Amino acid sequence: MELTSHLLSILIWLPVAGGCALLAIGDAGDAGSSRAGAMRVTALAVSLLTLLLSLGLYTGFDGTTAAMQFVERVPWIEAIGASYYLGVDGISVPLILLTTFITPLVVIAGWDTIKSRPAQYFAAFLILEGLMVGVFAALDGLLFYVFWEFMLVPMFLIIGVWGGQRRIYATLKFFLYTFLGSVLMLVSFVYLYLQTGSFDLLGWMDAPVAMQAQKFIFIAFLLAFAVKVPMWPVHTWLPDAHVEAPTGGSVILAAIMLKMGGYGFVRLSLPIVPDASGYFSALMIGLSLVAVVYIGFVALMQKDMKKLIAYSSIAHMGFVTLGFFLLWHISGATGAVLGMQGGMVQMISHGLISGAMFLCVGVLYDRVHSRKIADYGGVANTMPAFAAFFVLFAMANAGLPGTSGFVGEFMVIMASFKANFWIAFFAATTLVLGAAYTLWMIKRVVYGEVANENVAELKDMNRREWLVLGILAVSVLVVGLWPAPLVEMMDPTIQNLIERIALSKLG
């Protein structure tokens, strides 16, 4: 019982403490020394323990209620009414589980490939994991902001220290884009605090806010969350960050950190300023469709595998915001629920697929030290097992039925048909564009004759790579074939959110 009552705090501070311990001990000798090996084992043990403990959220979660669960609340800064206030519902639990699931895979993936400062590298990921869980669990506005901003620091270091040749440019661009958007979110939080005398996120949802103020708050939230998603036209930091980041950084960035933007919309924008969200919903749908269609064409033009997958992420995340903002254009709760559920499932699915795709690129890069599509060809001849995994994840990225990539997109497209034929038409182009740019890459990298000596000398996957890609392959198929547990967990929370918005319309 004691463990359950403080489970969220444990999930936040256990990996942070593990990361700080690794930083304190530090590296000694070369990357192959016994001490460096002990650092890797420690990082893996902490991440696996965090994953194991997080399963308590799933087993102990009551899927019949929209109420916050596993709640913890103690005074923090009493002078301004801020508290250490944590809780989860059907929206935040899947994202926390995704975070704790992906982190051990990132640790395993970087086991032999990180030669420089491995203790600091793994420490950064552990600290980042705790801070990301904190974002998904925080119910106090000031606490949410602290986790949100501090989360930038480990990723800044991951890209800046272990990234590629242009890592300084990429990490500064990443930091400035995300930090400047977040400052306006803080201004909105201060305004809401002055109106209510509290930083309680749930209290803000019930606070009466004038329409003009709602519009300004929504715009501030939009600038903070659109950069994180990222939405067009504030997406330009993402390809640079992905290209320069080490493989583990790209995986966490695509699988978890992009979901912060979608989570911000559904946790803050929709329930706190519902009237302004409705007012700007047509704009949000338009921007989402631009991401789906225009960015899909941009992805077709890429010559770098990482850049192609990065632009693909922008297009697929467009479905998330599309699903969330369709509800103002659908008559009847069924279609609205379908769109919201589709957006949430798409976030989880994209986390699995994009993480797997970046790991596949990492496997090739570790051997050939190139991300250029033209430097490959005929990989299936020398790495048949790897090719099978890469093709599976590519098919999922293209929305193949039976994979997780199909479920969320199909639900959003179905909801779009209930709103407007043309919205559905442009949304459905992703099925063509996604297949085009993904299969174009697979054709040139995996199939055909062996293109050069580098490909001819490739060796198939080692046990570590088999383990990581195998686990992700099973996850993609399980969510694709049996999404019911995920949808049922979200349903009461989504139903409650839509009812709140419906009441605000009546009001």
MOPECOR-V454518 format. One record per residue. N is the residue number from 1. RES is the residue in one letter. D_CENTER is the distance of its C-alpha to the mean C-alpha in whole Angstrom. Layout:
n-><N | N>
res-><RES | RES>
d_center-><D_CENTER | D_CENTER>
//
This chain:
n-><1 | 2 | 3 | 4 | 5 | 6 | 7 | 8 | 9 | 10 | 11 | 12 | 13 | 14 | 15 | 16 | 17 | 18 | 19 | 20 | 21 | 22 | 23 | 24 | 25 | 26 | 27 | 28 | 29 | 30 | 31 | 32 | 33 | 34 | 35 | 36 | 37 | 38 | 39 | 40 | 41 | 42 | 43 | 44 | 45 | 46 | 47 | 48 | 49 | 50 | 51 | 52 | 53 | 54 | 55 | 56 | 57 | 58 | 59 | 60 | 61 | 62 | 63 | 64 | 65 | 66 | 67 | 68 | 69 | 70 | 71 | 72 | 73 | 74 | 75 | 76 | 77 | 78 | 79 | 80 | 81 | 82 | 83 | 84 | 85 | 86 | 87 | 88 | 89 | 90 | 91 | 92 | 93 | 94 | 95 | 96 | 97 | 98 | 99 | 100 | 101 | 102 | 103 | 104 | 105 | 106 | 107 | 108 | 109 | 110 | 111 | 112 | 113 | 114 | 115 | 116 | 117 | 118 | 119 | 120 | 121 | 122 | 123 | 124 | 125 | 126 | 127 | 128 | 129 | 130 | 131 | 132 | 133 | 134 | 135 | 136 | 137 | 138 | 139 | 140 | 141 | 142 | 143 | 144 | 145 | 146 | 147 | 148 | 149 | 150 | 151 | 152 | 153 | 154 | 155 | 156 | 157 | 158 | 159 | 160 | 161 | 162 | 163 | 164 | 165 | 166 | 167 | 168 | 169 | 170 | 171 | 172 | 173 | 174 | 175 | 176 | 177 | 178 | 179 | 180 | 181 | 182 | 183 | 184 | 185 | 186 | 187 | 188 | 189 | 190 | 191 | 192 | 193 | 194 | 195 | 196 | 197 | 198 | 199 | 200 | 201 | 202 | 203 | 204 | 205 | 206 | 207 | 208 | 209 | 210 | 211 | 212 | 213 | 214 | 215 | 216 | 217 | 218 | 219 | 220 | 221 | 222 | 223 | 224 | 225 | 226 | 227 | 228 | 229 | 230 | 231 | 232 | 233 | 234 | 235 | 236 | 237 | 238 | 239 | 240 | 241 | 242 | 243 | 244 | 245 | 246 | 247 | 248 | 249 | 250 | 251 | 252 | 253 | 254 | 255 | 256 | 257 | 258 | 259 | 260 | 261 | 262 | 263 | 264 | 265 | 266 | 267 | 268 | 269 | 270 | 271 | 272 | 273 | 274 | 275 | 276 | 277 | 278 | 279 | 280 | 281 | 282 | 283 | 284 | 285 | 286 | 287 | 288 | 289 | 290 | 291 | 292 | 293 | 294 | 295 | 296 | 297 | 298 | 299 | 300 | 301 | 302 | 303 | 304 | 305 | 306 | 307 | 308 | 309 | 310 | 311 | 312 | 313 | 314 | 315 | 316 | 317 | 318 | 319 | 320 | 321 | 322 | 323 | 324 | 325 | 326 | 327 | 328 | 329 | 330 | 331 | 332 | 333 | 334 | 335 | 336 | 337 | 338 | 339 | 340 | 341 | 342 | 343 | 344 | 345 | 346 | 347 | 348 | 349 | 350 | 351 | 352 | 353 | 354 | 355 | 356 | 357 | 358 | 359 | 360 | 361 | 362 | 363 | 364 | 365 | 366 | 367 | 368 | 369 | 370 | 371 | 372 | 373 | 374 | 375 | 376 | 377 | 378 | 379 | 380 | 381 | 382 | 383 | 384 | 385 | 386 | 387 | 388 | 389 | 390 | 391 | 392 | 393 | 394 | 395 | 396 | 397 | 398 | 399 | 400 | 401 | 402 | 403 | 404 | 405 | 406 | 407 | 408 | 409 | 410 | 411 | 412 | 413 | 414 | 415 | 416 | 417 | 418 | 419 | 420 | 421 | 422 | 423 | 424 | 425 | 426 | 427 | 428 | 429 | 430 | 431 | 432 | 433 | 434 | 435 | 436 | 437 | 438 | 439 | 440 | 441 | 442 | 443 | 444 | 445 | 446 | 447 | 448 | 449 | 450 | 451 | 452 | 453 | 454 | 455 | 456 | 457 | 458 | 459 | 460 | 461 | 462 | 463 | 464 | 465 | 466 | 467 | 468 | 469 | 470 | 471 | 472 | 473 | 474 | 475 | 476 | 477 | 478 | 479 | 480 | 481 | 482 | 483 | 484 | 485 | 486 | 487 | 488 | 489 | 490 | 491 | 492 | 493 | 494 | 495 | 496 | 497 | 498 | 499 | 500 | 501 | 502 | 503 | 504 | 505 | 506 | 507>
res-><M | E | L | T | S | H | L | L | S | I | L | I | W | L | P | V | A | G | G | C | A | L | L | A | I | G | D | A | G | D | A | G | S | S | R | A | G | A | M | R | V | T | A | L | A | V | S | L | L | T | L | L | L | S | L | G | L | Y | T | G | F | D | G | T | T | A | A | M | Q | F | V | E | R | V | P | W | I | E | A | I | G | A | S | Y | Y | L | G | V | D | G | I | S | V | P | L | I | L | L | T | T | F | I | T | P | L | V | V | I | A | G | W | D | T | I | K | S | R | P | A | Q | Y | F | A | A | F | L | I | L | E | G | L | M | V | G | V | F | A | A | L | D | G | L | L | F | Y | V | F | W | E | F | M | L | V | P | M | F | L | I | I | G | V | W | G | G | Q | R | R | I | Y | A | T | L | K | F | F | L | Y | T | F | L | G | S | V | L | M | L | V | S | F | V | Y | L | Y | L | Q | T | G | S | F | D | L | L | G | W | M | D | A | P | V | A | M | Q | A | Q | K | F | I | F | I | A | F | L | L | A | F | A | V | K | V | P | M | W | P | V | H | T | W | L | P | D | A | H | V | E | A | P | T | G | G | S | V | I | L | A | A | I | M | L | K | M | G | G | Y | G | F | V | R | L | S | L | P | I | V | P | D | A | S | G | Y | F | S | A | L | M | I | G | L | S | L | V | A | V | V | Y | I | G | F | V | A | L | M | Q | K | D | M | K | K | L | I | A | Y | S | S | I | A | H | M | G | F | V | T | L | G | F | F | L | L | W | H | I | S | G | A | T | G | A | V | L | G | M | Q | G | G | M | V | Q | M | I | S | H | G | L | I | S | G | A | M | F | L | C | V | G | V | L | Y | D | R | V | H | S | R | K | I | A | D | Y | G | G | V | A | N | T | M | P | A | F | A | A | F | F | V | L | F | A | M | A | N | A | G | L | P | G | T | S | G | F | V | G | E | F | M | V | I | M | A | S | F | K | A | N | F | W | I | A | F | F | A | A | T | T | L | V | L | G | A | A | Y | T | L | W | M | I | K | R | V | V | Y | G | E | V | A | N | E | N | V | A | E | L | K | D | M | N | R | R | E | W | L | V | L | G | I | L | A | V | S | V | L | V | V | G | L | W | P | A | P | L | V | E | M | M | D | P | T | I | Q | N | L | I | E | R | I | A | L | S | K | L | G>
d_center-><31 | 30 | 27 | 26 | 27 | 25 | 22 | 19 | 21 | 21 | 18 | 17 | 20 | 21 | 18 | 19 | 23 | 23 | 21 | 24 | 26 | 25 | 26 | 29 | 30 | 29 | 30 | 34 | 35 | 33 | 30 | 32 | 34 | 34 | 33 | 30 | 29 | 29 | 27 | 24 | 26 | 25 | 21 | 21 | 23 | 21 | 18 | 20 | 21 | 18 | 17 | 20 | 21 | 17 | 19 | 21 | 19 | 19 | 23 | 24 | 22 | 24 | 23 | 26 | 25 | 23 | 24 | 22 | 22 | 23 | 24 | 25 | 27 | 29 | 30 | 29 | 30 | 33 | 35 | 32 | 31 | 27 | 27 | 24 | 23 | 20 | 20 | 17 | 18 | 16 | 13 | 12 | 13 | 11 | 8 | 10 | 12 | 9 | 8 | 12 | 12 | 10 | 12 | 16 | 15 | 14 | 17 | 19 | 18 | 19 | 23 | 25 | 23 | 23 | 27 | 27 | 26 | 24 | 24 | 23 | 20 | 19 | 20 | 17 | 15 | 16 | 16 | 13 | 12 | 15 | 14 | 10 | 12 | 14 | 12 | 11 | 15 | 17 | 19 | 21 | 21 | 22 | 20 | 17 | 18 | 19 | 15 | 13 | 16 | 17 | 13 | 14 | 17 | 16 | 13 | 16 | 19 | 17 | 17 | 20 | 22 | 21 | 20 | 22 | 25 | 24 | 21 | 23 | 23 | 19 | 18 | 20 | 19 | 15 | 17 | 19 | 17 | 15 | 18 | 20 | 18 | 17 | 21 | 22 | 19 | 22 | 25 | 24 | 23 | 27 | 28 | 27 | 28 | 32 | 32 | 31 | 32 | 29 | 25 | 25 | 22 | 23 | 27 | 25 | 24 | 28 | 29 | 31 | 30 | 32 | 31 | 31 | 30 | 27 | 26 | 26 | 24 | 22 | 22 | 21 | 18 | 17 | 18 | 15 | 12 | 13 | 13 | 9 | 8 | 11 | 14 | 17 | 19 | 17 | 15 | 17 | 16 | 13 | 15 | 17 | 15 | 13 | 17 | 18 | 16 | 17 | 15 | 13 | 12 | 11 | 9 | 7 | 7 | 5 | 4 | 3 | 4 | 4 | 3 | 6 | 8 | 8 | 9 | 12 | 13 | 14 | 15 | 17 | 18 | 19 | 21 | 22 | 23 | 24 | 27 | 25 | 22 | 25 | 27 | 24 | 22 | 24 | 23 | 19 | 20 | 22 | 19 | 17 | 19 | 20 | 17 | 17 | 21 | 21 | 18 | 19 | 22 | 21 | 19 | 23 | 24 | 22 | 24 | 22 | 19 | 16 | 17 | 17 | 14 | 12 | 14 | 14 | 10 | 11 | 14 | 11 | 9 | 13 | 13 | 11 | 13 | 16 | 16 | 16 | 19 | 21 | 23 | 25 | 26 | 27 | 30 | 30 | 27 | 26 | 25 | 23 | 21 | 21 | 18 | 16 | 16 | 15 | 12 | 11 | 12 | 10 | 7 | 8 | 10 | 7 | 5 | 9 | 11 | 9 | 9 | 13 | 14 | 13 | 15 | 18 | 18 | 19 | 21 | 23 | 23 | 24 | 27 | 28 | 26 | 26 | 23 | 25 | 25 | 29 | 30 | 29 | 30 | 32 | 29 | 30 | 33 | 33 | 29 | 30 | 27 | 24 | 25 | 25 | 21 | 20 | 22 | 20 | 17 | 18 | 20 | 17 | 15 | 18 | 18 | 21 | 22 | 22 | 18 | 15 | 14 | 17 | 17 | 14 | 16 | 19 | 19 | 18 | 21 | 23 | 22 | 23 | 26 | 27 | 27 | 28 | 29 | 28 | 25 | 24 | 26 | 24 | 21 | 22 | 23 | 19 | 21 | 24 | 22 | 19 | 22 | 24 | 21 | 20 | 23 | 25 | 23 | 24 | 27 | 28 | 26 | 27 | 30 | 34 | 36 | 35 | 35 | 36 | 37 | 33 | 32 | 35 | 35 | 32 | 31 | 29 | 26 | 27 | 27 | 24 | 22 | 23 | 22 | 18 | 18 | 20 | 18 | 15 | 18 | 19 | 16 | 15 | 19 | 19 | 16 | 18 | 21 | 21 | 18 | 21 | 20 | 16 | 18 | 21 | 18 | 17 | 20 | 22 | 20 | 19 | 23 | 24 | 21 | 23 | 26 | 26 | 25 | 28 | 30 | 29 | 31 | 34 | 34>
//
